[in-house]
Amino acid sequence: MNNSEYVKSLRGKDAKALDEELAALRREQFNLRMQQAAGQATKPHLMRDARKKIAKVKTIARQVKAS
């Protein structure tokens, strides 16, 4: 799924679903961070992708709550 499709799918969700998505992304980020600390990170670019996805979800959640 590319960036624009991901953002479109996020915009179709309500605030509760966005909170669940954020929690799942934070768990993913934690797991990636633990892999990196243990020296098992085979795809280090996923850390950056997780951070960017978290920022997108937080931005859209803020927009949904404001409207």
Predicted model as a PDB file, atoms N, CA, C, CB and O in Angstrom, pLDDT in the B-factor column:
MODEL        1                                                                  
ATOM      1  N   MET A   1       0.851  -1.164   0.000  1.00 75.00           N  
ATOM      2  CA  MET A   1       0.000   0.000   0.000  1.00 75.00           C  
ATOM      3  C   MET A   1       0.901   1.233   0.000  1.00 75.00           C  
ATOM      4  CB  MET A   1      -0.971  -0.005   1.223  1.00 75.00           C  
ATOM      5  O   MET A   1       1.772   1.387   0.857  1.00 75.00           O  
ATOM      6  N   ASN A   2       0.673   2.101  -0.976  1.00 85.00           N  
ATOM      7  CA  ASN A   2       1.514   3.292  -1.016  1.00 85.00           C  
ATOM      8  C   ASN A   2       0.955   4.376  -0.089  1.00 85.00           C  
ATOM      9  CB  ASN A   2       1.626   3.825  -2.459  1.00 85.00           C  
ATOM     10  O   ASN A   2      -0.078   4.195   0.556  1.00 85.00           O  
ATOM     11  N   ASN A   3       1.651   5.477  -0.043  1.00 86.00           N  
ATOM     12  CA  ASN A   3       1.359   6.537   0.921  1.00 86.00           C  
ATOM     13  C   ASN A   3      -0.054   7.099   0.766  1.00 86.00           C  
ATOM     14  CB  ASN A   3       2.369   7.654   0.776  1.00 86.00           C  
ATOM     15  O   ASN A   3      -0.766   7.243   1.760  1.00 86.00           O  
ATOM     16  N   SER A   4      -0.467   7.417  -0.451  1.00 91.00           N  
ATOM     17  CA  SER A   4      -1.777   8.039  -0.641  1.00 91.00           C  
ATOM     18  C   SER A   4      -2.910   7.074  -0.302  1.00 91.00           C  
ATOM     19  CB  SER A   4      -1.924   8.531  -2.079  1.00 91.00           C  
ATOM     20  O   SER A   4      -3.934   7.497   0.234  1.00 91.00           O  
ATOM     21  N   GLU A   5      -2.748   5.796  -0.603  1.00 94.00           N  
ATOM     22  CA  GLU A   5      -3.772   4.820  -0.252  1.00 94.00           C  
ATOM     23  C   GLU A   5      -3.867   4.665   1.265  1.00 94.00           C  
ATOM     24  CB  GLU A   5      -3.471   3.463  -0.910  1.00 94.00           C  
ATOM     25  O   GLU A   5      -4.960   4.518   1.812  1.00 94.00           O  
ATOM     26  N   TYR A   6      -2.724   4.700   1.937  1.00 93.00           N  
ATOM     27  CA  TYR A   6      -2.712   4.581   3.388  1.00 93.00           C  
ATOM     28  C   TYR A   6      -3.429   5.768   4.030  1.00 93.00           C  
ATOM     29  CB  TYR A   6      -1.268   4.483   3.907  1.00 93.00           C  
ATOM     30  O   TYR A   6      -4.217   5.585   4.958  1.00 93.00           O  
ATOM     31  N   VAL A   7      -3.166   6.965   3.551  1.00 93.00           N  
ATOM     32  CA  VAL A   7      -3.809   8.161   4.099  1.00 93.00           C  
ATOM     33  C   VAL A   7      -5.308   8.124   3.831  1.00 93.00           C  
ATOM     34  CB  VAL A   7      -3.189   9.440   3.498  1.00 93.00           C  
ATOM     35  O   VAL A   7      -6.096   8.497   4.700  1.00 93.00           O  
ATOM     36  N   LYS A   8      -5.718   7.680   2.641  1.00 94.00           N  
ATOM     37  CA  LYS A   8      -7.148   7.575   2.336  1.00 94.00           C  
ATOM     38  C   LYS A   8      -7.833   6.585   3.263  1.00 94.00           C  
ATOM     39  CB  LYS A   8      -7.357   7.156   0.878  1.00 94.00           C  
ATOM     40  O   LYS A   8      -8.949   6.825   3.722  1.00 94.00           O  
ATOM     41  N   SER A   9      -7.163   5.473   3.535  1.00 94.00           N  
ATOM     42  CA  SER A   9      -7.764   4.499   4.440  1.00 94.00           C  
ATOM     43  C   SER A   9      -7.876   5.061   5.852  1.00 94.00           C  
ATOM     44  CB  SER A   9      -6.946   3.206   4.451  1.00 94.00           C  
ATOM     45  O   SER A   9      -8.835   4.756   6.561  1.00 94.00           O  
ATOM     46  N   LEU A  10      -6.916   5.872   6.269  1.00 94.00           N  
ATOM     47  CA  LEU A  10      -6.983   6.491   7.593  1.00 94.00           C  
ATOM     48  C   LEU A  10      -8.106   7.507   7.676  1.00 94.00           C  
ATOM     49  CB  LEU A  10      -5.661   7.156   7.933  1.00 94.00           C  
ATOM     50  O   LEU A  10      -8.785   7.602   8.699  1.00 94.00           O  
ATOM     51  N   ARG A  11      -8.304   8.255   6.622  1.00 94.00           N  
ATOM     52  CA  ARG A  11      -9.347   9.285   6.644  1.00 94.00           C  
ATOM     53  C   ARG A  11     -10.740   8.677   6.729  1.00 94.00           C  
ATOM     54  CB  ARG A  11      -9.246  10.164   5.405  1.00 94.00           C  
ATOM     55  O   ARG A  11     -11.679   9.346   7.160  1.00 94.00           O  
ATOM     56  N   GLY A  12     -10.886   7.425   6.328  1.00 93.00           N  
ATOM     57  CA  GLY A  12     -12.183   6.761   6.395  1.00 93.00           C  
ATOM     58  C   GLY A  12     -12.500   6.197   7.765  1.00 93.00           C  
ATOM     59  O   GLY A  12     -13.593   5.666   7.961  1.00 93.00           O  
ATOM     60  N   LYS A  13     -11.588   6.290   8.720  1.00 94.00           N  
ATOM     61  CA  LYS A  13     -11.785   5.712  10.048  1.00 94.00           C  
ATOM     62  C   LYS A  13     -12.252   6.772  11.041  1.00 94.00           C  
ATOM     63  CB  LYS A  13     -10.489   5.058  10.544  1.00 94.00           C  
ATOM     64  O   LYS A  13     -12.016   7.967  10.864  1.00 94.00           O  
ATOM     65  N   ASP A  14     -12.922   6.297  12.090  1.00 94.00           N  
ATOM     66  CA  ASP A  14     -13.335   7.217  13.144  1.00 94.00           C  
ATOM     67  C   ASP A  14     -12.227   7.342  14.186  1.00 94.00           C  
ATOM     68  CB  ASP A  14     -14.650   6.739  13.804  1.00 94.00           C  
ATOM     69  O   ASP A  14     -11.175   6.717  14.056  1.00 94.00           O  
ATOM     70  N   ALA A  15     -12.461   8.142  15.208  1.00 94.00           N  
ATOM     71  CA  ALA A  15     -11.427   8.441  16.203  1.00 94.00           C  
ATOM     72  C   ALA A  15     -10.991   7.189  16.966  1.00 94.00           C  
ATOM     73  CB  ALA A  15     -11.934   9.494  17.187  1.00 94.00           C  
ATOM     74  O   ALA A  15      -9.805   7.030  17.257  1.00 94.00           O  
ATOM     75  N   LYS A  16     -11.916   6.316  17.286  1.00 96.00           N  
ATOM     76  CA  LYS A  16     -11.574   5.105  18.034  1.00 96.00           C  
ATOM     77  C   LYS A  16     -10.695   4.183  17.195  1.00 96.00           C  
ATOM     78  CB  LYS A  16     -12.849   4.364  18.475  1.00 96.00           C  
ATOM     79  O   LYS A  16      -9.727   3.616  17.702  1.00 96.00           O  
ATOM     80  N   ALA A  17     -11.024   4.034  15.926  1.00 96.00           N  
ATOM     81  CA  ALA A  17     -10.230   3.182  15.038  1.00 96.00           C  
ATOM     82  C   ALA A  17      -8.831   3.771  14.834  1.00 96.00           C  
ATOM     83  CB  ALA A  17     -10.942   3.008  13.677  1.00 96.00           C  
ATOM     84  O   ALA A  17      -7.854   3.031  14.716  1.00 96.00           O  
ATOM     85  N   LEU A  18      -8.740   5.087  14.793  1.00 97.00           N  
ATOM     86  CA  LEU A  18      -7.427   5.727  14.664  1.00 97.00           C  
ATOM     87  C   LEU A  18      -6.584   5.506  15.911  1.00 97.00           C  
ATOM     88  CB  LEU A  18      -7.585   7.228  14.400  1.00 97.00           C  
ATOM     89  O   LEU A  18      -5.372   5.313  15.821  1.00 97.00           O  
ATOM     90  N   ASP A  19      -7.226   5.533  17.076  1.00 97.00           N  
ATOM     91  CA  ASP A  19      -6.497   5.256  18.319  1.00 97.00           C  
ATOM     92  C   ASP A  19      -5.975   3.821  18.337  1.00 97.00           C  
ATOM     93  CB  ASP A  19      -7.401   5.503  19.541  1.00 97.00           C  
ATOM     94  O   ASP A  19      -4.862   3.570  18.796  1.00 97.00           O  
ATOM     95  N   GLU A  20      -6.777   2.884  17.838  1.00 97.00           N  
ATOM     96  CA  GLU A  20      -6.348   1.485  17.766  1.00 97.00           C  
ATOM     97  C   GLU A  20      -5.188   1.328  16.786  1.00 97.00           C  
ATOM     98  CB  GLU A  20      -7.524   0.578  17.350  1.00 97.00           C  
ATOM     99  O   GLU A  20      -4.243   0.587  17.053  1.00 97.00           O  
ATOM    100  N   GLU A  21      -5.260   2.020  15.660  1.00 97.00           N  
ATOM    101  CA  GLU A  21      -4.180   1.988  14.666  1.00 97.00           C  
ATOM    102  C   GLU A  21      -2.895   2.554  15.275  1.00 97.00           C  
ATOM    103  CB  GLU A  21      -4.578   2.792  13.392  1.00 97.00           C  
ATOM    104  O   GLU A  21      -1.810   2.015  15.060  1.00 97.00           O  
ATOM    105  N   LEU A  22      -3.025   3.631  16.028  1.00 97.00           N  
ATOM    106  CA  LEU A  22      -1.865   4.233  16.674  1.00 97.00           C  
ATOM    107  C   LEU A  22      -1.237   3.275  17.685  1.00 97.00           C  
ATOM    108  CB  LEU A  22      -2.262   5.541  17.362  1.00 97.00           C  
ATOM    109  O   LEU A  22      -0.014   3.162  17.764  1.00 97.00           O  
ATOM    110  N   ALA A  23      -2.067   2.596  18.447  1.00 98.00           N  
ATOM    111  CA  ALA A  23      -1.552   1.632  19.424  1.00 98.00           C  
ATOM    112  C   ALA A  23      -0.810   0.495  18.728  1.00 98.00           C  
ATOM    113  CB  ALA A  23      -2.698   1.069  20.280  1.00 98.00           C  
ATOM    114  O   ALA A  23       0.237   0.050  19.200  1.00 98.00           O  
ATOM    115  N   ALA A  24      -1.351   0.028  17.612  1.00 98.00           N  
ATOM    116  CA  ALA A  24      -0.697  -1.055  16.871  1.00 98.00           C  
ATOM    117  C   ALA A  24       0.643  -0.588  16.307  1.00 98.00           C  
ATOM    118  CB  ALA A  24      -1.608  -1.558  15.732  1.00 98.00           C  
ATOM    119  O   ALA A  24       1.621  -1.336  16.322  1.00 98.00           O  
ATOM    120  N   LEU A  25       0.687   0.638  15.813  1.00 97.00           N  
ATOM    121  CA  LEU A  25       1.941   1.168  15.269  1.00 97.00           C  
ATOM    122  C   LEU A  25       2.979   1.374  16.362  1.00 97.00           C  
ATOM    123  CB  LEU A  25       1.689   2.484  14.538  1.00 97.00           C  
ATOM    124  O   LEU A  25       4.170   1.162  16.137  1.00 97.00           O  
ATOM    125  N   ARG A  26       2.538   1.784  17.535  1.00 98.00           N  
ATOM    126  CA  ARG A  26       3.483   1.955  18.646  1.00 98.00           C  
ATOM    127  C   ARG A  26       4.060   0.606  19.086  1.00 98.00           C  
ATOM    128  CB  ARG A  26       2.792   2.650  19.841  1.00 98.00           C  
ATOM    129  O   ARG A  26       5.240   0.512  19.425  1.00 98.00           O  
ATOM    130  N   ARG A  27       3.212  -0.448  19.079  1.00 98.00           N  
ATOM    131  CA  ARG A  27       3.711  -1.788  19.395  1.00 98.00           C  
ATOM    132  C   ARG A  27       4.734  -2.231  18.353  1.00 98.00           C  
ATOM    133  CB  ARG A  27       2.547  -2.801  19.467  1.00 98.00           C  
ATOM    134  O   ARG A  27       5.772  -2.800  18.693  1.00 98.00           O  
ATOM    135  N   GLU A  28       4.433  -1.964  17.083  1.00 97.00           N  
ATOM    136  CA  GLU A  28       5.369  -2.312  16.008  1.00 97.00           C  
ATOM    137  C   GLU A  28       6.688  -1.568  16.186  1.00 97.00           C  
ATOM    138  CB  GLU A  28       4.758  -1.989  14.629  1.00 97.00           C  
ATOM    139  O   GLU A  28       7.760  -2.151  16.027  1.00 97.00           O  
ATOM    140  N   GLN A  29       6.609  -0.281  16.514  1.00 97.00           N  
ATOM    141  CA  GLN A  29       7.818   0.507  16.711  1.00 97.00           C  
ATOM    142  C   GLN A  29       8.631  -0.036  17.891  1.00 97.00           C  
ATOM    143  CB  GLN A  29       7.460   1.986  16.941  1.00 97.00           C  
ATOM    144  O   GLN A  29       9.858  -0.106  17.820  1.00 97.00           O  
ATOM    145  N   PHE A  30       7.958  -0.413  18.956  1.00 97.00           N  
ATOM    146  CA  PHE A  30       8.650  -0.970  20.116  1.00 97.00           C  
ATOM    147  C   PHE A  30       9.364  -2.265  19.745  1.00 97.00           C  
ATOM    148  CB  PHE A  30       7.660  -1.219  21.265  1.00 97.00           C  
ATOM    149  O   PHE A  30      10.524  -2.467  20.105  1.00 97.00           O  
ATOM    150  N   ASN A  31       8.663  -3.144  19.023  1.00 96.00           N  
ATOM    151  CA  ASN A  31       9.274  -4.409  18.620  1.00 96.00           C  
ATOM    152  C   ASN A  31      10.483  -4.184  17.719  1.00 96.00           C  
ATOM    153  CB  ASN A  31       8.250  -5.285  17.906  1.00 96.00           C  
ATOM    154  O   ASN A  31      11.494  -4.873  17.854  1.00 96.00           O  
ATOM    155  N   LEU A  32      10.387  -3.236  16.814  1.00 96.00           N  
ATOM    156  CA  LEU A  32      11.519  -2.929  15.936  1.00 96.00           C  
ATOM    157  C   LEU A  32      12.690  -2.364  16.736  1.00 96.00           C  
ATOM    158  CB  LEU A  32      11.096  -1.932  14.842  1.00 96.00           C  
ATOM    159  O   LEU A  32      13.848  -2.669  16.452  1.00 96.00           O  
ATOM    160  N   ARG A  33      12.384  -1.545  17.730  1.00 95.00           N  
ATOM    161  CA  ARG A  33      13.435  -0.975  18.563  1.00 95.00           C  
ATOM    162  C   ARG A  33      14.142  -2.061  19.378  1.00 95.00           C  
ATOM    163  CB  ARG A  33      12.851   0.093  19.494  1.00 95.00           C  
ATOM    164  O   ARG A  33      15.357  -2.014  19.567  1.00 95.00           O  
ATOM    165  N   MET A  34      13.370  -3.035  19.857  1.00 95.00           N  
ATOM    166  CA  MET A  34      13.969  -4.141  20.609  1.00 95.00           C  
ATOM    167  C   MET A  34      14.832  -5.019  19.707  1.00 95.00           C  
ATOM    168  CB  MET A  34      12.876  -4.987  21.272  1.00 95.00           C  
ATOM    169  O   MET A  34      15.891  -5.488  20.125  1.00 95.00           O  
ATOM    170  N   GLN A  35      14.385  -5.240  18.477  1.00 95.00           N  
ATOM    171  CA  GLN A  35      15.184  -6.009  17.520  1.00 95.00           C  
ATOM    172  C   GLN A  35      16.492  -5.294  17.226  1.00 95.00           C  
ATOM    173  CB  GLN A  35      14.399  -6.241  16.217  1.00 95.00           C  
ATOM    174  O   GLN A  35      17.548  -5.920  17.141  1.00 95.00           O  
ATOM    175  N   GLN A  36      16.414  -3.989  17.072  1.00 93.00           N  
ATOM    176  CA  GLN A  36      17.611  -3.205  16.774  1.00 93.00           C  
ATOM    177  C   GLN A  36      18.583  -3.250  17.946  1.00 93.00           C  
ATOM    178  CB  GLN A  36      17.237  -1.750  16.447  1.00 93.00           C  
ATOM    179  O   GLN A  36      19.793  -3.352  17.743  1.00 93.00           O  
ATOM    180  N   ALA A  37      18.070  -3.176  19.160  1.00 93.00           N  
ATOM    181  CA  ALA A  37      18.929  -3.205  20.333  1.00 93.00           C  
ATOM    182  C   ALA A  37      19.599  -4.568  20.503  1.00 93.00           C  
ATOM    183  CB  ALA A  37      18.126  -2.856  21.580  1.00 93.00           C  
ATOM    184  O   ALA A  37      20.714  -4.656  21.018  1.00 93.00           O  
ATOM    185  N   ALA A  38      18.920  -5.623  20.073  1.00 94.00           N  
ATOM    186  CA  ALA A  38      19.473  -6.967  20.187  1.00 94.00           C  
ATOM    187  C   ALA A  38      20.372  -7.314  19.009  1.00 94.00           C  
ATOM    188  CB  ALA A  38      18.355  -7.983  20.296  1.00 94.00           C  
ATOM    189  O   ALA A  38      20.958  -8.396  18.967  1.00 94.00           O  
ATOM    190  N   GLY A  39      20.482  -6.398  18.055  1.00 92.00           N  
ATOM    191  CA  GLY A  39      21.316  -6.644  16.885  1.00 92.00           C  
ATOM    192  C   GLY A  39      20.670  -7.549  15.863  1.00 92.00           C  
ATOM    193  O   GLY A  39      21.371  -8.141  15.042  1.00 92.00           O  
ATOM    194  N   GLN A  40      19.353  -7.676  15.888  1.00 92.00           N  
ATOM    195  CA  GLN A  40      18.637  -8.557  14.978  1.00 92.00           C  
ATOM    196  C   GLN A  40      17.888  -7.804  13.886  1.00 92.00           C  
ATOM    197  CB  GLN A  40      17.677  -9.406  15.749  1.00 92.00           C  
ATOM    198  O   GLN A  40      17.153  -8.420  13.113  1.00 92.00           O  
ATOM    199  N   ALA A  41      18.055  -6.511  13.807  1.00 82.00           N  
ATOM    200  CA  ALA A  41      17.315  -5.708  12.843  1.00 82.00           C  
ATOM    201  C   ALA A  41      17.826  -6.002  11.437  1.00 82.00           C  
ATOM    202  CB  ALA A  41      17.442  -4.201  13.168  1.00 82.00           C  
ATOM    203  O   ALA A  41      18.941  -5.625  11.078  1.00 82.00           O  
ATOM    204  N   THR A  42      17.000  -6.676  10.649  1.00 87.00           N  
ATOM    205  CA  THR A  42      17.394  -6.996   9.284  1.00 87.00           C  
ATOM    206  C   THR A  42      16.949  -5.910   8.309  1.00 87.00           C  
ATOM    207  CB  THR A  42      16.814  -8.343   8.869  1.00 87.00           C  
ATOM    208  O   THR A  42      17.521  -5.774   7.227  1.00 87.00           O  
ATOM    209  N   LYS A  43      15.929  -5.136   8.687  1.00 91.00           N  
ATOM    210  CA  LYS A  43      15.412  -4.076   7.823  1.00 91.00           C  
ATOM    211  C   LYS A  43      15.315  -2.776   8.625  1.00 91.00           C  
ATOM    212  CB  LYS A  43      14.020  -4.468   7.230  1.00 91.00           C  
ATOM    213  O   LYS A  43      14.236  -2.425   9.103  1.00 91.00           O  
ATOM    214  N   PRO A  44      16.417  -2.069   8.776  1.00 90.00           N  
ATOM    215  CA  PRO A  44      16.402  -0.869   9.627  1.00 90.00           C  
ATOM    216  C   PRO A  44      15.522   0.256   9.090  1.00 90.00           C  
ATOM    217  CB  PRO A  44      17.803  -0.355   9.796  1.00 90.00           C  
ATOM    218  O   PRO A  44      15.149   1.154   9.846  1.00 90.00           O  
ATOM    219  N   HIS A  45      15.190   0.228   7.822  1.00 94.00           N  
ATOM    220  CA  HIS A  45      14.348   1.284   7.264  1.00 94.00           C  
ATOM    221  C   HIS A  45      12.922   1.225   7.814  1.00 94.00           C  
ATOM    222  CB  HIS A  45      14.322   1.184   5.743  1.00 94.00           C  
ATOM    223  O   HIS A  45      12.185   2.205   7.709  1.00 94.00           O  
ATOM    224  N   LEU A  46      12.527   0.109   8.389  1.00 94.00           N  
ATOM    225  CA  LEU A  46      11.181  -0.008   8.932  1.00 94.00           C  
ATOM    226  C   LEU A  46      10.972   0.892  10.146  1.00 94.00           C  
ATOM    227  CB  LEU A  46      10.896  -1.447   9.304  1.00 94.00           C  
ATOM    228  O   LEU A  46       9.843   1.292  10.429  1.00 94.00           O  
ATOM    229  N   MET A  47      12.049   1.216  10.868  1.00 95.00           N  
ATOM    230  CA  MET A  47      11.937   2.147  12.003  1.00 95.00           C  
ATOM    231  C   MET A  47      11.460   3.510  11.517  1.00 95.00           C  
ATOM    232  CB  MET A  47      13.296   2.286  12.740  1.00 95.00           C  
ATOM    233  O   MET A  47      10.550   4.098  12.100  1.00 95.00           O  
ATOM    234  N   ARG A  48      12.070   4.004  10.459  1.00 95.00           N  
ATOM    235  CA  ARG A  48      11.683   5.302   9.911  1.00 95.00           C  
ATOM    236  C   ARG A  48      10.248   5.257   9.392  1.00 95.00           C  
ATOM    237  CB  ARG A  48      12.646   5.721   8.784  1.00 95.00           C  
ATOM    238  O   ARG A  48       9.484   6.201   9.596  1.00 95.00           O  
ATOM    239  N   ASP A  49       9.880   4.166   8.723  1.00 96.00           N  
ATOM    240  CA  ASP A  49       8.526   4.034   8.203  1.00 96.00           C  
ATOM    241  C   ASP A  49       7.497   4.036   9.328  1.00 96.00           C  
ATOM    242  CB  ASP A  49       8.399   2.759   7.381  1.00 96.00           C  
ATOM    243  O   ASP A  49       6.435   4.644   9.200  1.00 96.00           O  
ATOM    244  N   ALA A  50       7.810   3.358  10.423  1.00 96.00           N  
ATOM    245  CA  ALA A  50       6.891   3.315  11.564  1.00 96.00           C  
ATOM    246  C   ALA A  50       6.705   4.705  12.162  1.00 96.00           C  
ATOM    247  CB  ALA A  50       7.410   2.341  12.639  1.00 96.00           C  
ATOM    248  O   ALA A  50       5.585   5.098  12.486  1.00 96.00           O  
ATOM    249  N   ARG A  51       7.806   5.457  12.309  1.00 97.00           N  
ATOM    250  CA  ARG A  51       7.696   6.819  12.848  1.00 97.00           C  
ATOM    251  C   ARG A  51       6.836   7.697  11.954  1.00 97.00           C  
ATOM    252  CB  ARG A  51       9.084   7.446  13.012  1.00 97.00           C  
ATOM    253  O   ARG A  51       6.027   8.483  12.447  1.00 97.00           O  
ATOM    254  N   LYS A  52       7.002   7.573  10.654  1.00 96.00           N  
ATOM    255  CA  LYS A  52       6.221   8.391   9.731  1.00 96.00           C  
ATOM    256  C   LYS A  52       4.748   8.021   9.766  1.00 96.00           C  
ATOM    257  CB  LYS A  52       6.756   8.248   8.317  1.00 96.00           C  
ATOM    258  O   LYS A  52       3.886   8.897   9.709  1.00 96.00           O  
ATOM    259  N   LYS A  53       4.453   6.723   9.858  1.00 96.00           N  
ATOM    260  CA  LYS A  53       3.060   6.291   9.938  1.00 96.00           C  
ATOM    261  C   LYS A  53       2.413   6.800  11.217  1.00 96.00           C  
ATOM    262  CB  LYS A  53       2.964   4.763   9.869  1.00 96.00           C  
ATOM    263  O   LYS A  53       1.255   7.217  11.202  1.00 96.00           O  
ATOM    264  N   ILE A  54       3.149   6.770  12.322  1.00 98.00           N  
ATOM    265  CA  ILE A  54       2.625   7.276  13.591  1.00 98.00           C  
ATOM    266  C   ILE A  54       2.288   8.757  13.463  1.00 98.00           C  
ATOM    267  CB  ILE A  54       3.642   7.051  14.734  1.00 98.00           C  
ATOM    268  O   ILE A  54       1.246   9.202  13.944  1.00 98.00           O  
ATOM    269  N   ALA A  55       3.157   9.515  12.822  1.00 97.00           N  
ATOM    270  CA  ALA A  55       2.911  10.949  12.641  1.00 97.00           C  
ATOM    271  C   ALA A  55       1.675  11.183  11.782  1.00 97.00           C  
ATOM    272  CB  ALA A  55       4.133  11.630  12.004  1.00 97.00           C  
ATOM    273  O   ALA A  55       0.892  12.090  12.064  1.00 97.00           O  
ATOM    274  N   LYS A  56       1.489  10.384  10.745  1.00 97.00           N  
ATOM    275  CA  LYS A  56       0.311  10.532   9.884  1.00 97.00           C  
ATOM    276  C   LYS A  56      -0.967  10.236  10.651  1.00 97.00           C  
ATOM    277  CB  LYS A  56       0.414   9.609   8.666  1.00 97.00           C  
ATOM    278  O   LYS A  56      -1.952  10.963  10.530  1.00 97.00           O  
ATOM    279  N   VAL A  57      -0.950   9.167  11.441  1.00 97.00           N  
ATOM    280  CA  VAL A  57      -2.137   8.798  12.213  1.00 97.00           C  
ATOM    281  C   VAL A  57      -2.456   9.880  13.236  1.00 97.00           C  
ATOM    282  CB  VAL A  57      -1.932   7.440  12.914  1.00 97.00           C  
ATOM    283  O   VAL A  57      -3.621  10.240  13.408  1.00 97.00           O  
ATOM    284  N   LYS A  58      -1.438  10.403  13.918  1.00 97.00           N  
ATOM    285  CA  LYS A  58      -1.672  11.441  14.919  1.00 97.00           C  
ATOM    286  C   LYS A  58      -2.214  12.714  14.272  1.00 97.00           C  
ATOM    287  CB  LYS A  58      -0.378  11.746  15.683  1.00 97.00           C  
ATOM    288  O   LYS A  58      -3.076  13.377  14.850  1.00 97.00           O  
ATOM    289  N   THR A  59      -1.729  13.062  13.096  1.00 96.00           N  
ATOM    290  CA  THR A  59      -2.206  14.248  12.398  1.00 96.00           C  
ATOM    291  C   THR A  59      -3.672  14.099  12.011  1.00 96.00           C  
ATOM    292  CB  THR A  59      -1.357  14.513  11.157  1.00 96.00           C  
ATOM    293  O   THR A  59      -4.472  15.007  12.239  1.00 96.00           O  
ATOM    294  N   ILE A  60      -4.023  12.970  11.433  1.00 96.00           N  
ATOM    295  CA  ILE A  60      -5.402  12.755  11.001  1.00 96.00           C  
ATOM    296  C   ILE A  60      -6.329  12.644  12.206  1.00 96.00           C  
ATOM    297  CB  ILE A  60      -5.507  11.491  10.132  1.00 96.00           C  
ATOM    298  O   ILE A  60      -7.460  13.128  12.155  1.00 96.00           O  
ATOM    299  N   ALA A  61      -5.875  12.020  13.285  1.00 96.00           N  
ATOM    300  CA  ALA A  61      -6.690  11.912  14.492  1.00 96.00           C  
ATOM    301  C   ALA A  61      -6.987  13.295  15.068  1.00 96.00           C  
ATOM    302  CB  ALA A  61      -5.984  11.039  15.542  1.00 96.00           C  
ATOM    303  O   ALA A  61      -8.101  13.566  15.518  1.00 96.00           O  
ATOM    304  N   ARG A  62      -5.986  14.155  15.047  1.00 96.00           N  
ATOM    305  CA  ARG A  62      -6.184  15.523  15.543  1.00 96.00           C  
ATOM    306  C   ARG A  62      -7.197  16.256  14.668  1.00 96.00           C  
ATOM    307  CB  ARG A  62      -4.840  16.298  15.575  1.00 96.00           C  
ATOM    308  O   ARG A  62      -8.031  17.003  15.180  1.00 96.00           O  
ATOM    309  N   GLN A  63      -7.133  16.051  13.361  1.00 95.00           N  
ATOM    310  CA  GLN A  63      -8.073  16.702  12.442  1.00 95.00           C  
ATOM    311  C   GLN A  63      -9.503  16.184  12.658  1.00 95.00           C  
ATOM    312  CB  GLN A  63      -7.638  16.468  10.978  1.00 95.00           C  
ATOM    313  O   GLN A  63     -10.465  16.950  12.605  1.00 95.00           O  
ATOM    314  N   VAL A  64      -9.624  14.878  12.900  1.00 93.00           N  
ATOM    315  CA  VAL A  64     -10.947  14.289  13.127  1.00 93.00           C  
ATOM    316  C   VAL A  64     -11.553  14.815  14.423  1.00 93.00           C  
ATOM    317  CB  VAL A  64     -10.856  12.751  13.168  1.00 93.00           C  
ATOM    318  O   VAL A  64     -12.740  15.137  14.477  1.00 93.00           O  
ATOM    319  N   LYS A  65     -10.734  14.899  15.461  1.00 90.00           N  
ATOM    320  CA  LYS A  65     -11.243  15.369  16.749  1.00 90.00           C  
ATOM    321  C   LYS A  65     -11.591  16.858  16.728  1.00 90.00           C  
ATOM    322  CB  LYS A  65     -10.220  15.099  17.839  1.00 90.00           C  
ATOM    323  O   LYS A  65     -12.459  17.303  17.478  1.00 90.00           O  
ATOM    324  N   ALA A  66     -10.922  17.622  15.878  1.00 91.00           N  
ATOM    325  CA  ALA A  66     -11.174  19.058  15.806  1.00 91.00           C  
ATOM    326  C   ALA A  66     -12.473  19.366  15.053  1.00 91.00           C  
ATOM    327  CB  ALA A  66      -9.998  19.763  15.130  1.00 91.00           C  
ATOM    328  O   ALA A  66     -13.097  20.401  15.287  1.00 91.00           O  
ATOM    329  N   SER A  67     -12.873  18.477  14.163  1.00 83.00           N  
ATOM    330  CA  SER A  67     -14.079  18.773  13.371  1.00 83.00           C  
ATOM    331  C   SER A  67     -15.334  18.203  13.972  1.00 83.00           C  
ATOM    332  CB  SER A  67     -13.927  18.247  11.981  1.00 83.00           C  
ATOM    333  O   SER A  67     -16.418  18.374  13.414  1.00 83.00           O  
TER     334      SER A  67                                                      
ENDMDL                                                                          
END                                                                             
